[in-house]
Amino acid sequence: MQDARCKSQVTGHRSLDAWWAIALLVGVIASLLVIGVVAAQGGTVTDDQVNAIAKRLNCPVCENVPLDVCETQACVQWRDLIRQKLAAGEKPEQIINYFQTTYGDRVLQEPPRQGFTGLVWILPFVGLVAGMAILVVVLRRMTARPAPVQLETAPSESADEYRERLERELKELG
Amino acid sequence: MSEVALPSTKKTSRSIWRVIALLVVVGLVLALALQLRARNATQPTSGAAPDFILKVYSGYDGGSGKPEIRLADLRGQVVFVNFWASWCVPCRDEQPALEKVWRQYRDKGVVFVGVDYVDTEPAALKYLAEFGVSYPNGPDLGTKISPKYHIQGVPESFLVDRQGNIVLFKIAPINAAELVTALDHALAK
């Protein structure tokens, strides 16, 4: 009788341990799921993450002020939108593309390298190359020695021949 | 004395380069002048209203059932175009008056169009819901409409008559009495 009770107690303890183990497992799985969901939603979006994107954009209502340092209400709302998009799992490039599509190229701190604005990137180099070319041409002209000019001269004659010719011509005259 | 002469091909090539250089300089100066002109342009106060297509926010088509509004398609009606933003404090001051007057005139051949300037959609929708706005509203996608009107901020409003000409420009919040007077005048024409 006592044995049976002991057995029952042992079985009861084992059963209790099993329930504890199951409860613990369920707890761990649930925690992992919650952590996964929160991570997927980007629940912990930091200011640094927001500002990393914001500094690539301009304030929409100021002149050349980066979005990350602007305190206008418009910029506050834009940064909120970046935060929401990061929390929704969007990648930084997707967010930048969204802002470019929605508000135009002017919101980008760095102008796009294609289309008309691409000239902004090309023209300085073109100007530099053209300037150097002009400088080279001017310097060449300044330092170039004048080409030797060949003068048409009479065939050389010796002093004796010259004297003879002179005397002959004087005689003819005189 | 022998004459040193450049070959004619070399002369031609030099002339071509000079012309190209001149054209480049003229082009750059022209581009700069156009840029300065565009920058210094002010809001139109008369003449033909610049045309635009506005993609409206979902649920803010003013009952037309169309996802887009083109200003040119509204010819024959008086159109009140209002540039606004949810972050703009003075816009909040004028908004109740705009909605009130719109409700008064919506069946009299008048159309109100709200153009949301550099705003975020969630904040804009919240603003529209807060003021119970019922006339067509949409974002200035790609910031393409506002440069046509050279707006310098918000709120700014334009009234376009039945012929498509601007008859009123207002750079500050407009009040109900002022708007009613302008609408009556435009409708009487």
Contacts between the chains, C-beta under 8 A, distances in Angstrom:
chain1	res1	chain2	res2	distance
A	60	B	118	3.6
A	60	B	143	7.9
A	61	B	118	6.6
A	61	B	153	7.5
A	72	B	87	7.3
A	73	B	87	3.9
A	73	B	88	8.0
A	73	B	89	7.8
A	74	B	85	6.8
A	74	B	87	4.4
A	74	B	118	6.3
A	74	B	119	7.6
A	76	B	87	7.7
A	77	B	86	7.2
A	77	B	87	5.5
A	77	B	119	7.4
A	77	B	120	4.9
A	77	B	123	5.0
A	78	B	120	6.2
A	80	B	120	7.2
A	80	B	123	7.7
A	81	B	120	4.4
A	81	B	122	6.9
A	81	B	123	8.0
A	84	B	122	7.1
A	101	B	141	7.8
A	101	B	142	7.0
A	102	B	139	7.0
A	102	B	141	6.3
A	102	B	142	7.1
A	103	B	118	5.8
A	103	B	142	6.9
A	103	B	143	5.3
A	104	B	142	4.6
A	104	B	143	4.2
A	104	B	144	7.0
A	106	B	143	6.6
A	107	B	143	7.9
A	147	B	4	6.4
A	149	B	1	7.2
A	149	B	2	7.7
A	149	B	4	7.7
A	150	B	2	5.9
A	151	B	1	6.1
A	152	B	1	6.0
A	152	B	2	7.3
